[in-house]
Amino acid sequence: MESFRTGQAMESPREVVEYQELYEAAQVKALPVHESSAAIARYMKDYEDAED
């Protein structure tokens, strides 16, 4: 597994588990796809409205 922080291969099982836990925590907090795309669309609309 490659570290996204350093770009170097991780050989320590402990580091691999740590990154796996971080990834799983991010997945739990992530919005479902339809909610995420709706949030992006709202942001883009607000951004475009602010330019006018």
C-alpha positions in Angstrom: 0.0 0.0 0.0 1.3 3.5 -0.8 0.9 6.4 1.6 -1.1 9.3 0.2 0.9 11.6 2.5 4.4 10.7 1.3 3.8 8.6 -1.9 6.1 5.9 -0.5 5.2 2.3 0.0 4.2 1.4 3.6 5.5 -1.9 4.8 4.4 -1.6 8.4 1.1 -3.5 9.0 0.3 -1.0 11.7 0.5 1.9 9.2 -1.7 0.0 6.8 -4.3 -0.6 9.5 -4.1 3.1 10.5 -4.8 4.3 7.0 -7.6 1.7 6.5 -9.3 3.0 9.7 -8.9 6.6 8.5 -10.5 5.7 5.1 -13.4 3.8 6.8 -14.0 6.8 9.1 -14.2 9.1 6.0 -16.6 6.7 4.3 -18.9 6.8 7.3 -19.0 10.6 7.3 -19.4 10.9 3.5 -22.7 11.9 1.9 -24.5 9.4 -0.3 -23.8 10.0 -4.0 -27.2 11.7 -4.7 -26.8 14.0 -1.7 -23.2 14.9 -2.6 -24.1 15.7 -6.2 -27.1 17.8 -5.0 -24.8 19.7 -2.6 -22.3 20.4 -5.4 -25.1 21.6 -7.7 -26.4 24.0 -5.0 -22.9 25.3 -4.4 -22.4 25.9 -8.1 -25.8 27.7 -8.4 -25.0 29.9 -5.4 -21.5 30.6 -6.9 -23.0 31.6 -10.3 -25.7 33.7 -8.6 -23.0 35.5 -6.6 -21.2 36.5 -9.8 -24.3 38.2 -11.2 
